[in-house]
Amino acid sequence: MIEFGNASIITALFLSILAVIMYISGIIKKDETYFNSGKITIILASLATIAASVHLYKLIFAHDYSTEYIALYSSNDLPTFYQISVFWAGGDGSLLFWTLLISIFTSIVVIREKKDELLQHAVPVMLAIQSYFLYLLYFHSNPFDKLDFMPLDGNGLNPLLQDPGMVFHPPTLFLGYAGFVIPFAFMIAGVFLRDGDWVFRIRRWTLFSWMFLTLGNLFGSYWAYTMLNWGGYWGWDPVENASFMPWITATAFFHSFMIQEKKQSMKIWNVLLILATFELVILGTLLTRSGLIDSVHSFGQSDIAAYIIWFMVIILVGTLSLLALRCNDLKSRRPFDSYISRESSFLANNWIFIGAAFAVVWGTLYPLVSDIFRGYRVMVGPKFFNEVTIPLSIALIVLMGICPLIGWRKASNKNLKNSYTYPLLVAVVTTILSVILGIRSIPALIVALTCVFAISTHGLDTIRAVKRTIRMEDVGTLSAIYHTINNNKRKYGGYIAHIGIIVLMIGVTGSSLYQYEDTTTINVGDSFTLGDYTFKMNGVEQYTKLNKIVSFGIFDVYKNNKYIGEMDPAMYYYPKQDQDVSKPYVRTFGLDDIYISAQGISSNSETLKIKVIPLMNAIWYGATLIMIGTILAMLEIVENRRLKLYEI
Amino acid sequence: MKYKFGLRQSLGIRLRMVLLMLILLPSIMPVHGEPVHEEDITEILRCQCGCTMIVKDCSCEEAVNIRQVVRDQIVAGKSDKQIFSYLEKTYGEGIFAVPPKKGFDLSLWVLPGIGVAIGGVVLYRVKHNSSGDGDVFDDEYRQFLKEQGTAGVITDTGMSYEQMLDLEYRKNMGLKNDEDGDSSE
């Protein structure tokens, strides 16, 4: 008898294909009945996928080790909380999770989106992708595959993944990945129908996906920082890059979207950006699942690489062929008339974003290129990515500063003078003050100059708008700020996200340029001093917690001989895997993060890697601002206000 | 009516552009210098335990040993080049986590720059080769920007920044726009 999980997947596959047929029939026969039936079929397909997912959880919590996937990633001693992560700990489960999200999104789209031709043509595209994923799940990457024996216990979850960060990081990332199916489907429908409205319809979905992709990357960074033993948060690993690449192209899209909205320009470019974003999402899954490129994160070898590559080729060739057919209908107006205009600053921003995306893709795939042409794989480490992306990031910050105040179409001399005199002055004065205060690092000064310039232009524009509100409404400052932001959520959401990026950039710069570290062994009763901080070891303790033995040293921390707190860097021993894992202890004191990770521990001493990392918290604060800004921008619905007047 | 920059205005704009370029200039300069310290060397070395991490960050025994080798070489007064050469002899080419800027590997370093340069040429061509939209579109676009009430100066509309802010405010508040904004700057 067919297993329930498999039955659910095959049912979902059957229903998805049926729904595609219904929608295509509806389009050909122009009969609403087909769409209504198709909608019900889509919801049933989602329910079948949900049933498969619930069943997998049932098997996980029941410790059913006759299911190979559960035997590989779970164990009797695994705490209940971390059993949640087993679902996406391996390639098969994560593919089911991704498929689940696509099917739910498809249902939401058919229920909530405006019922028009664009939707009717977008849904079959989403369903086709959903069907392909279900096919892969059932035939090539099935989490319900059975062993022909019943092990007494499973292998257990990798101890490094037994962390709350890993409960949140993959789902948020997959929400972002799966969400990008919707912009892609609407883009195809829009190009097919010659309907430029598609960009407006996908704006919020793209923001939604982008927000979760950002959140997923940040959870991943936070997990790396607080769980891994190296005291960093971004290692430019191929799998990390895989989630960063679509993030860049999607960010470029938000900006070029505004040119299409305002000027009916860059239509083909926007199509290509959405295509690139979706292709990079698929490339991400290829890198994670295929083992094509060495990565600390990959799921290991899998036989679905060829299927994913074919999928990418079909998507690419199909979209470009459609684009070639519709090329004459996508004529754009000239995107900008003057280099000194807001339009050109958006274009320049896209230029840099795409340059950065290309550099990251190229660096990530280069080991493979080297293997193909020379027979051996080189490693492309963080130094390459830093050297290439840091200058581009700084250029982007400068453009971010120019953009809010420069005029549309052609900025006048007066505009430039009014807009940039004060921000430039503030930036230069701050930089000089930084030098006086002792900052000598050229990169740090460049970041200070550009970031302060960008913050100033955003601030100046906001202050002017708030002043205007106060004058027009005769209200208090706080009320005016609220009204100004509330009346233009999209603009100020963007501004808040920009400030978030700047704060994050300051955090990245401060933490990477000014961190210092040492590795030492401290005995009980002894002290060790690093910079302004002194660490006095008071003792060693040990206890058993769930599936691990925890050993930790107890340290009093002093800053300039003043007691500021206690830190207990621990080592976990997992008997099941016979593996030691260092659990770093991170605490923030003022602007500094103190990061201590245990390298070894005995009954009366502990070997520690101690890092003092300034401005680290700015990264998380910046990220929070990005989230707030994105949510605010999502609250505003942007309609195609130009369609009637300017339709080509 | 097409706006033309006067000589003085043009000079002012150019001076500001030069200022902006001065800000942008450092962004194209390399941020990292040549390796001089242990960390600068170990950040471009690949750990040999198969973990795919760089020696600077890895905690495994292999990485600890390599760090010690680098430290010893620095203490012995060796230059960066001598240390790299020693490491290559001892561990082979696979010790490096970043390919050198020569031979086939030069393509890794050069292609992103070429890509960005091609992007710049495309931008230039977009500006100079595509046809304009004529006066009809100029009028439409001007009107559209007024309707949008975008807070920015559009020279052709003859509206000041303050006037545009007014328009933006009115638009957001759903007020009828009774300011035509035709006054010249």
Interface residues (C-beta under 8 A of the other chain):
Chain A: N229 W230 G231 G232 G235 D237 K262 K263 D294 S295 V296 R333 R334 P335 F336 D337 Y339 I340 R342 S344 L347 A348 W351 I352 I354 G355 F358 A359 W362 G363 Y366 S370 F373 R374 V378 M379 V380 G381 P382 K383 F384 N386 E387 V388 I390 P391 L392 I394 A395 V398 I402 L405 I406 G407 W408 R409 K410 A411 S412 N413 K414 N415 L416 K417 N418 S419 Y420 L424 A427 I442 P443 I446 L449 T450 F453 D461 R464 A465 R468 T469 M472 N487 N488 S582 S597 Q599 K609 R641 R642 L645 Y646
Chain B: Y3 F5 Q9 S10 G12 I13 R16 M17 L19 L20 I23 L24 P26 S27 I28 M29 P30 V31 H32 E43 I44 R46 C51 T52 M53 I54 D57 C58 S59 G94 F96 A97 V98 P99 F104 D105 L108 W109 L111 P112 G115 V116 G119 G120 L123 V126 K127 S130 S131 G132 D133 F137 E140 Y141 R142 F144 L145 E147 Q148 T150 A151 G152 V153 I154 T155 D156 S160 Y161 E162 L165 D166 E168 Y169 N172 M173 E185
